[in-house]
Amino acid sequence: GAGSEPVEGASLQPAAAQTQPDSPPQCRRIGPLGSAADAQSLRQRLAGGAENISLEHQPGKTELGYWLLYPPAATVEQALANKRMLVETGIKDAMLFNDGENARGVSLGFFKNPAGAEKALAAARAKGLNVVLKLRVEQREEYWLKLQAKSSAAVDTPWQVWREERPGSSARDSACP
C-alpha cells in the first residue's frame, strides 16, 4: 500500500534519537575545590556542557598527616625529661611541643603516609615506648560546584583537562546527594 513505501531519510530518525545527549540532565557535584578562584575557573570551563551551575562553600578540613607522639607531660620539667629519655633510646628526631594542643608532648616524627606512621608506631612500641598516632588536620573553606550536566561527555572532558592541570587537587565528581 501507499504507507509501506520507504521514505528517504526516515531510517536516520531512530539513529539520531539514539545519539541524543544523556537524558534527563544529571545533577553532579564537584569538589572540594581549594579556592573560590579554582571554582570560578572550573565553572567557566564547564559552562558549555552544564546548566544551573551554582557555587557552594562550607567549612572543611584537610588531613595533613600523622604525628607520632609521646603523650604530653603534666609539667615542662617532666616533658624535658621525656625528651631526654627518648633521645637516649635512639629517637633522633624528638621534638618538644611548647604550645598548642600537643603542648609538653614530644614528637617522634611526622608522617604523611598512614603506612609509614603505622610502621614507626610499631617500631617505637617495640622499644617499650608508650606512643600514639595523632591525626593532624587543617581547617579550611571548601568550594563545591553543583550543576546539571547536559551529557556526561560535555562535563567529563573539560573536568579531566582541569584536573590534569592541577595534579594536587583532591576534587572529585559525584552524583548530587
GROMACS elastic network, one bead per residue, 0.5 to 0.9 nm:
[ bonds ]
;  ai    aj funct       b0    kb
    1     4     6  0.55766   500
    1     5     6  0.73813   500
    2     5     6  0.60821   500
    3     6     6  0.82911   500
    4     7     6  0.88414   500
    6     9     6  0.89075   500
    6    10     6  0.76208   500
    6    11     6  0.88593   500
    7    10     6  0.55507   500
    7    11     6  0.81471   500
    8    11     6  0.75972   500
    8    12     6  0.89668   500
    9    12     6  0.54872   500
    9    13     6  0.74349   500
   10    13     6  0.57215   500
   10    14     6  0.80210   500
   11    14     6  0.64041   500
   11    15     6  0.72505   500
   12    15     6  0.53147   500
   12    16     6  0.60728   500
   12    17     6  0.86839   500
   13    16     6  0.50884   500
   13    17     6  0.62248   500
   13    18     6  0.87499   500
   14    17     6  0.50630   500
   14    18     6  0.63571   500
   14    19     6  0.89347   500
   15    18     6  0.51312   500
   15    19     6  0.65354   500
   16    19     6  0.52710   500
   16    20     6  0.65416   500
   17    20     6  0.54360   500
   18    21     6  0.86052   500
   19    22     6  0.85350   500
   20    23     6  0.78521   500
   21    24     6  0.86057   500
   21    25     6  0.85664   500
   21   150     6  0.67507   500
   21   151     6  0.51954   500
   21   152     6  0.80900   500
   21   153     6  0.86585   500
   21   154     6  0.88656   500
   22    25     6  0.65599   500
   22    26     6  0.80554   500
   22   149     6  0.87152   500
   22   150     6  0.69447   500
   22   152     6  0.69279   500
   23    26     6  0.76753   500
   23   150     6  0.78579   500
   23   151     6  0.75493   500
   24   150     6  0.79936   500
   24   151     6  0.86803   500
   25    50     6  0.85535   500
   25    51     6  0.87768   500
   25   148     6  0.55787   500
   25   149     6  0.53167   500
   25   150     6  0.51160   500
   25   151     6  0.65677   500
   25   152     6  0.88258   500
   26   147     6  0.80744   500
   26   148     6  0.53518   500
   26   149     6  0.52538   500
   26   150     6  0.72317   500
   26   151     6  0.75056   500
   26   152     6  0.80543   500
   26   175     6  0.75988   500
   26   176     6  0.85370   500
   27   146     6  0.71708   500
   27   147     6  0.56625   500
   27   149     6  0.63609   500
   27   174     6  0.86988   500
   27   175     6  0.60010   500
   27   176     6  0.55087   500
   27   177     6  0.89879   500
   28   145     6  0.80816   500
   28   146     6  0.57990   500
   28   147     6  0.54303   500
   28   148     6  0.62301   500
   28   149     6  0.68082   500
   28   173     6  0.68057   500
   28   174     6  0.56980   500
   28   176     6  0.51719   500
   28   177     6  0.89249   500
   29   144     6  0.66664   500
   29   145     6  0.55935   500
   29   147     6  0.65228   500
   29   148     6  0.89585   500
   29   172     6  0.81616   500
   29   173     6  0.58110   500
   29   174     6  0.53960   500
   29   175     6  0.60097   500
   29   176     6  0.54803   500
   29   177     6  0.84382   500
   30    33     6  0.78061   500
   30   143     6  0.87278   500
   30   144     6  0.55589   500
   30   145     6  0.51631   500
   30   146     6  0.65440   500
   30   147     6  0.84951   500
   30   171     6  0.65242   500
   30   172     6  0.55556   500
   30   174     6  0.64725   500
   30   175     6  0.87525   500
   31    34     6  0.83598   500
   31    39     6  0.84859   500
   31   142     6  0.76079   500
   31   143     6  0.63073   500
   31   145     6  0.65512   500
   31   146     6  0.89389   500
   31   170     6  0.76872   500
   31   172     6  0.53961   500
   31   173     6  0.67260   500
   31   174     6  0.87291   500
   32    35     6  0.88911   500
   32    57     6  0.88363   500
   32    60     6  0.86188   500
   32   141     6  0.89605   500
   32   142     6  0.53077   500
   32   143     6  0.53772   500
   32   144     6  0.54228   500
   32   145     6  0.85060   500
   32   169     6  0.84746   500
   32   170     6  0.68617   500
   32   172     6  0.70492   500
   33    36     6  0.76546   500
   33    38     6  0.62950   500
   33    39     6  0.60972   500
   33   141     6  0.89994   500
   33   142     6  0.60013   500
   33   144     6  0.61507   500
   33   145     6  0.84606   500
   33   169     6  0.72854   500
   33   170     6  0.75383   500
   33   171     6  0.56867   500
   33   172     6  0.88294   500
   34    37     6  0.83310   500
   34    38     6  0.65323   500
   34    39     6  0.78634   500
   34   140     6  0.86915   500
   34   141     6  0.76798   500
   34   142     6  0.62090   500
   34   143     6  0.66166   500
   34   169     6  0.75189   500
   34   170     6  0.85408   500
   34   171     6  0.82983   500
   35    38     6  0.51893   500
   35    39     6  0.63827   500
   35    40     6  0.86870   500
   35   141     6  0.77636   500
   35   142     6  0.71978   500
   35   143     6  0.64612   500
   36    40     6  0.61227   500
   36    41     6  0.85701   500
   36    55     6  0.87443   500
   36    57     6  0.86771   500
   36   142     6  0.86606   500
   36   143     6  0.65162   500
   37    40     6  0.50937   500
   37    41     6  0.61056   500
   37    42     6  0.86447   500
   38    41     6  0.50638   500
   38    42     6  0.61856   500
   38    43     6  0.84406   500
   38   143     6  0.85634   500
   39    42     6  0.52619   500
   39    43     6  0.59736   500
   39    44     6  0.86827   500
   39    55     6  0.74167   500
   39   143     6  0.65367   500
   39   144     6  0.70882   500
   39   145     6  0.68956   500
   40    44     6  0.62687   500
   40    45     6  0.87390   500
   40    55     6  0.84461   500
   41    44     6  0.53672   500
   41    45     6  0.65065   500
   41    46     6  0.89168   500
   41   162     6  0.87368   500
   42    45     6  0.50005   500
   42    46     6  0.61878   500
   42    47     6  0.85440   500
   42   145     6  0.84953   500
   42   158     6  0.82584   500
   42   159     6  0.74793   500
   42   162     6  0.68932   500
   43    46     6  0.52341   500
   43    47     6  0.60130   500
   43    53     6  0.71574   500
   43    54     6  0.85610   500
   43    55     6  0.85412   500
   43   145     6  0.73180   500
   44    47     6  0.52369   500
   44    48     6  0.81150   500
   45    48     6  0.72510   500
   45    49     6  0.85583   500
   45   155     6  0.87836   500
   45   158     6  0.61003   500
   45   159     6  0.77659   500
   45   162     6  0.79854   500
   46    49     6  0.55285   500
   46    50     6  0.60176   500
   46    51     6  0.88642   500
   46    53     6  0.85966   500
   46   149     6  0.87886   500
   46   154     6  0.77451   500
   46   155     6  0.60072   500
   46   156     6  0.89679   500
   46   158     6  0.63387   500
   46   159     6  0.72800   500
   47    50     6  0.53891   500
   47    51     6  0.69713   500
   47    53     6  0.76180   500
   47   155     6  0.87992   500
   48    51     6  0.81169   500
   48   150     6  0.88021   500
   48   154     6  0.74162   500
   48   155     6  0.84219   500
   49   148     6  0.86509   500
   49   149     6  0.61265   500
   49   150     6  0.55398   500
   49   151     6  0.69774   500
   49   152     6  0.85731   500
   49   153     6  0.81388   500
   49   155     6  0.54760   500
   49   158     6  0.87754   500
   50    53     6  0.68816   500
   50   147     6  0.62219   500
   50   148     6  0.53797   500
   50   150     6  0.52839   500
   50   151     6  0.79257   500
   50   154     6  0.73355   500
   50   155     6  0.68458   500
   51   147     6  0.60101   500
   51   148     6  0.50824   500
   51   149     6  0.65217   500
   51   150     6  0.70865   500
   52   146     6  0.78185   500
   52   147     6  0.54550   500
   52   148     6  0.60583   500
   52   149     6  0.89652   500
   53   145     6  0.65547   500
   53   146     6  0.56201   500
   53   148     6  0.69821   500
   54   144     6  0.82755   500
   54   145     6  0.56956   500
   54   146     6  0.52632   500
   54   147     6  0.64335   500
   55   143     6  0.69002   500
   55   144     6  0.57956   500
   55   146     6  0.64615   500
   55   147     6  0.89669   500
   56   142     6  0.82633   500
   56   143     6  0.57462   500
   56   144     6  0.50847   500
   56   145     6  0.62877   500
   56   146     6  0.74371   500
   57   141     6  0.66112   500
   57   142     6  0.54238   500
   57   144     6  0.61003   500
   57   145     6  0.88156   500
   58   140     6  0.86474   500
   58   141     6  0.57155   500
   58   142     6  0.54156   500
   58   143     6  0.67463   500
   58   144     6  0.84236   500
   59   139     6  0.72239   500
   59   140     6  0.59500   500
   59   142     6  0.59285   500
   59   143     6  0.88662   500
   60   138     6  0.84229   500
   60   139     6  0.59011   500
   60   140     6  0.53316   500
   60   141     6  0.55132   500
   60   142     6  0.55378   500
   61   137     6  0.61904   500
   61   138     6  0.53469   500
   61   140     6  0.56226   500
   61   141     6  0.77624   500
   61   142     6  0.80844   500
   62   136     6  0.85351   500
   62   137     6  0.54363   500
   62   138     6  0.52168   500
   62   139     6  0.66189   500
   62   140     6  0.74322   500
   63    66     6  0.85398   500
   63   112     6  0.88350   500
   63   135     6  0.71571   500
   63   136     6  0.60897   500
   63   138     6  0.66136   500
   64   111     6  0.86962   500
   64   112     6  0.64228   500
   64   135     6  0.76883   500
   64   136     6  0.55769   500
   64   137     6  0.55396   500
   64   138     6  0.69803   500
   65   110     6  0.69213   500
   65   111     6  0.54752   500
   65   113     6  0.66630   500
   65   114     6  0.74055   500
   65   117     6  0.86033   500
   65   134     6  0.85052   500
   65   135     6  0.59892   500
   65   136     6  0.54869   500
   65   137     6  0.74388   500
   66    69     6  0.89710   500
   66   109     6  0.83322   500
   66   110     6  0.55787   500
   66   111     6  0.50899   500
   66   112     6  0.62495   500
   66   113     6  0.78151   500
   66   114     6  0.72102   500
   66   117     6  0.65273   500
   66   133     6  0.61240   500
   66   134     6  0.54283   500
   66   136     6  0.56293   500
   66   137     6  0.89016   500
   67   107     6  0.65095   500
   67   108     6  0.74197   500
   67   109     6  0.59618   500
   67   111     6  0.64697   500
   67   112     6  0.89615   500
   67   117     6  0.78237   500
   67   132     6  0.81413   500
   67   133     6  0.56586   500
   67   134     6  0.51542   500
   67   135     6  0.64641   500
   67   136     6  0.68819   500
   68   106     6  0.85007   500
   68   107     6  0.58191   500
   68   108     6  0.52597   500
   68   109     6  0.54278   500
   68   110     6  0.62490   500
   68   111     6  0.78101   500
   68   117     6  0.69729   500
   68   118     6  0.89704   500
   68   120     6  0.75760   500
   68   121     6  0.66960   500
   68   131     6  0.67644   500
   68   132     6  0.59079   500
   68   134     6  0.65630   500
   69    72     6  0.83605   500
   69   102     6  0.84613   500
   69   105     6  0.67002   500
   69   106     6  0.57078   500
   69   108     6  0.58766   500
   69   109     6  0.76219   500
   69   110     6  0.89273   500
   69   130     6  0.88835   500
   69   131     6  0.54883   500
   69   132     6  0.53310   500
   69   133     6  0.60769   500
   69   134     6  0.69263   500
   70    73     6  0.88306   500
   70    82     6  0.81165   500
   70    83     6  0.87867   500
   70    86     6  0.88560   500
   70   105     6  0.57423   500
   70   106     6  0.50092   500
   70   107     6  0.63021   500
   70   108     6  0.72035   500
   70   129     6  0.78604   500
   70   130     6  0.66103   500
   70   132     6  0.65689   500
   70   133     6  0.89389   500
   71   102     6  0.78878   500
   71   104     6  0.79343   500
   71   105     6  0.50251   500
   71   106     6  0.68040   500
   71   107     6  0.87902   500
   71   130     6  0.78216   500
   71   131     6  0.66179   500
   71   132     6  0.72937   500
   72    75     6  0.85861   500
   72    79     6  0.69261   500
   72    97     6  0.85217   500
   72   102     6  0.63427   500
   72   103     6  0.62886   500
   72   106     6  0.69287   500
   73    76     6  0.71416   500
   73    77     6  0.85079   500
   73    78     6  0.58321   500
   73    79     6  0.51547   500
   73    80     6  0.89367   500
   73    82     6  0.79818   500
   73   103     6  0.83069   500
   73   104     6  0.54197   500
   73   105     6  0.61687   500
   73   106     6  0.89031   500
   74    77     6  0.86147   500
   74    78     6  0.68517   500
   74    79     6  0.75987   500
   74   104     6  0.74746   500
   75    78     6  0.52562   500
   75    79     6  0.62727   500
   75    80     6  0.87518   500
   75   104     6  0.71292   500
   76    80     6  0.61943   500
   76    81     6  0.86175   500
   76    98     6  0.85619   500
   76   104     6  0.61178   500
   77    80     6  0.52075   500
   77    81     6  0.62836   500
   77    82     6  0.86958   500
   78    82     6  0.61279   500
   78    83     6  0.86672   500
   78   104     6  0.82549   500
   79    83     6  0.62884   500
   79    84     6  0.87471   500
   79    96     6  0.73508   500
   79    97     6  0.89351   500
   79   104     6  0.52235   500
   79   105     6  0.64859   500
   79   106     6  0.73285   500
   80    83     6  0.50993   500
   80    84     6  0.63131   500
   80    85     6  0.86793   500
   80    96     6  0.75052   500
   80   104     6  0.80879   500
   80   106     6  0.87926   500
   81    84     6  0.51218   500
   81    85     6  0.61957   500
   81    86     6  0.86735   500
   82    85     6  0.51050   500
   82    86     6  0.62101   500
   82    87     6  0.87185   500
   82   105     6  0.84858   500
   82   106     6  0.74605   500
   83    86     6  0.51071   500
   83    87     6  0.62485   500
   83    88     6  0.86241   500
   83    94     6  0.63624   500
   83    95     6  0.72587   500
   83    96     6  0.67727   500
   83   105     6  0.86598   500
   83   106     6  0.63015   500
   83   107     6  0.88728   500
   84    87     6  0.51648   500
   84    88     6  0.61814   500
   84    89     6  0.87514   500
   84    94     6  0.86395   500
   85    88     6  0.50592   500
   85    89     6  0.63725   500
   85    90     6  0.89804   500
   85    91     6  0.89480   500
   86    89     6  0.51184   500
   86    90     6  0.66619   500
   86    91     6  0.55026   500
   86    92     6  0.81989   500
   86    94     6  0.67930   500
   86   106     6  0.86540   500
   86   108     6  0.84014   500
   86   129     6  0.84771   500
   87    90     6  0.52425   500
   87    92     6  0.58673   500
   87    93     6  0.79677   500
   87    94     6  0.65171   500
   88    91     6  0.71747   500
   88    92     6  0.87966   500
   89    92     6  0.88445   500
   89   127     6  0.79413   500
   91    94     6  0.59115   500
   91   108     6  0.67820   500
   91   124     6  0.87685   500
   92   108     6  0.80802   500
   93   107     6  0.76529   500
   93   108     6  0.57999   500
   93   109     6  0.63709   500
   94   106     6  0.62367   500
   94   107     6  0.55002   500
   94   109     6  0.71800   500
   95   105     6  0.84750   500
   95   106     6  0.54310   500
   95   107     6  0.50602   500
   95   108     6  0.67665   500
   95   109     6  0.81064   500
   96   103     6  0.78274   500
   96   104     6  0.63448   500
   96   105     6  0.60089   500
   96   107     6  0.63121   500
   97   100     6  0.75721   500
   97   101     6  0.88510   500
   97   102     6  0.60436   500
   97   104     6  0.53768   500
   97   105     6  0.55526   500
   97   106     6  0.60280   500
   97   107     6  0.72369   500
   98   102     6  0.79251   500
   98   104     6  0.58542   500
   98   105     6  0.80547   500
   99   102     6  0.66836   500
   99   104     6  0.72607   500
  100   103     6  0.52863   500
  102   105     6  0.53709   500
  102   106     6  0.80282   500
  102   107     6  0.88745   500
  103   106     6  0.83679   500
  107   110     6  0.75628   500
  108   120     6  0.87649   500
  108   124     6  0.87928   500
  108   131     6  0.87411   500
  109   117     6  0.85508   500
  109   120     6  0.84911   500
  110   117     6  0.76611   500
  111   114     6  0.69848   500
  111   115     6  0.87428   500
  111   116     6  0.63785   500
  111   117     6  0.54064   500
  111   120     6  0.89435   500
  112   115     6  0.89418   500
  112   116     6  0.77940   500
  112   117     6  0.76890   500
  113   116     6  0.53696   500
  113   117     6  0.63700   500
  113   118     6  0.88145   500
  114   118     6  0.61325   500
  114   119     6  0.86039   500
  115   118     6  0.51382   500
  115   119     6  0.61981   500
  115   120     6  0.86952   500
  116   119     6  0.50952   500
  116   120     6  0.62297   500
  116   121     6  0.85546   500
  117   120     6  0.51964   500
  117   121     6  0.60907   500
  117   122     6  0.86649   500
  117   133     6  0.73478   500
  118   122     6  0.61704   500
  118   123     6  0.86183   500
  118   133     6  0.79694   500
  119   122     6  0.52068   500
  119   123     6  0.62476   500
  119   124     6  0.87188   500
  120   123     6  0.50419   500
  120   124     6  0.61339   500
  120   125     6  0.85480   500
  121   124     6  0.52278   500
  121   125     6  0.61308   500
  121   126     6  0.85033   500
  121   131     6  0.69971   500
  121   132     6  0.70925   500
  121   133     6  0.71090   500
  122   125     6  0.51438   500
  122   126     6  0.60305   500
  122   127     6  0.87840   500
  123   126     6  0.50377   500
  123   127     6  0.66444   500
  124   127     6  0.52084   500
  124   128     6  0.67907   500
  124   129     6  0.55795   500
  124   130     6  0.79187   500
  124   131     6  0.70817   500
  125   130     6  0.63371   500
  125   131     6  0.67987   500
  126   129     6  0.72660   500
  144   171     6  0.87446   500
  146   176     6  0.75829   500
  147   176     6  0.87990   500
  148   151     6  0.87325   500
  149   152     6  0.64385   500
  149   153     6  0.88059   500
  149   154     6  0.70843   500
  149   155     6  0.62431   500
  150   153     6  0.85526   500
  150   154     6  0.65314   500
  150   155     6  0.77734   500
  151   154     6  0.52035   500
  151   155     6  0.67689   500
  151   156     6  0.86018   500
  152   155     6  0.55304   500
  152   156     6  0.57604   500
  152   157     6  0.85497   500
  153   157     6  0.59504   500
  153   158     6  0.86706   500
  154   157     6  0.64422   500
  154   158     6  0.74486   500
  155   158     6  0.58756   500
  155   159     6  0.60075   500
  155   160     6  0.86351   500
  156   159     6  0.50783   500
  156   160     6  0.60282   500
  156   161     6  0.86583   500
  157   160     6  0.52712   500
  157   161     6  0.63387   500
  157   162     6  0.86544   500
  158   161     6  0.51072   500
  158   162     6  0.60527   500
  158   163     6  0.86055   500
  159   162     6  0.51161   500
  159   163     6  0.62256   500
  159   164     6  0.87153   500
  159   173     6  0.87293   500
  160   163     6  0.50987   500
  160   164     6  0.61739   500
  160   165     6  0.87103   500
  161   164     6  0.51563   500
  161   165     6  0.64132   500
  161   166     6  0.89163   500
  162   165     6  0.52781   500
  162   166     6  0.66275   500
  163   166     6  0.50504   500
  163   167     6  0.62393   500
  163   168     6  0.85255   500
  163   169     6  0.69160   500
  163   171     6  0.80728   500
  164   167     6  0.56266   500
  166   169     6  0.56343   500
  167   170     6  0.84236   500
  169   172     6  0.86965   500
  174   177     6  0.84816   500
